Amino acid sequence: MVDRNQICKACDGAGLLMDDEEWKYTCSVCGGSGMMTLGKNTEPNGQMDVDEMNRILE
């Protein structure tokens, strides 16, 4: 059974986030895994590229 405390709160374990225009992209908090581990750094590895609408480009 999955421990509810380890599921990413940002994407609710899905690994994907959706913006207001329903574009889906990889969760930047958990890196797309849907799971968080204690002591894991939640900051992005580097600068993220965005388009004119401020959407993250992968």
C-alpha positions as CSV (number, residue, x, y, z in Angstrom):
1,M,0.0,0.0,0.0
2,V,1.3,3.5,-0.8
3,D,2.0,5.8,2.1
4,R,-0.2,8.9,1.6
5,N,2.6,11.0,3.1
6,Q,5.0,10.2,0.3
7,I,2.6,11.2,-2.6
8,C,3.5,14.5,-4.2
9,K,1.0,17.1,-3.0
10,A,1.5,19.3,-6.2
11,C,0.3,16.7,-8.7
12,D,-1.5,14.3,-6.3
13,G,0.6,11.4,-7.4
14,A,-0.1,11.7,-11.1
15,G,3.3,13.1,-12.1
16,L,1.6,15.7,-14.4
17,L,0.3,19.2,-13.8
18,M,-2.2,21.0,-15.9
19,D,-2.5,24.8,-16.5
20,D,-5.6,26.8,-17.0
21,E,-5.6,26.1,-20.7
22,E,-5.5,22.3,-20.0
23,W,-1.9,21.9,-21.2
24,K,-0.3,19.0,-19.3
25,Y,3.3,19.0,-18.3
26,T,5.7,17.1,-16.1
27,C,5.4,18.0,-12.4
28,S,8.3,20.2,-11.5
29,V,8.1,19.3,-7.8
30,C,8.5,15.5,-8.0
31,G,10.0,15.3,-11.5
32,G,7.1,13.3,-12.9
33,S,7.4,10.3,-10.5
34,G,4.4,11.3,-8.4
35,M,6.3,10.3,-5.2
36,M,8.2,12.5,-2.7
37,T,10.9,11.2,-0.4
38,L,12.1,12.8,2.8
39,G,15.1,15.0,2.3
40,K,14.6,15.3,-1.4
41,N,15.3,18.7,-2.8
42,T,12.1,20.1,-4.4
43,E,13.9,22.9,-6.2
44,P,14.3,22.6,-10.0
45,N,17.7,21.5,-11.2
46,G,18.2,24.6,-13.4
47,Q,16.5,27.5,-15.0
48,M,13.2,26.5,-16.7
49,D,12.4,27.7,-20.2
50,V,8.9,29.2,-20.6
51,D,7.0,30.5,-23.6
52,E,5.1,33.9,-24.0
53,M,2.1,32.4,-21.9
54,N,4.5,31.5,-19.1
55,R,4.1,27.7,-19.8
56,I,7.1,25.5,-19.1
57,L,8.9,24.2,-22.2
58,E,10.4,20.7,-22.0
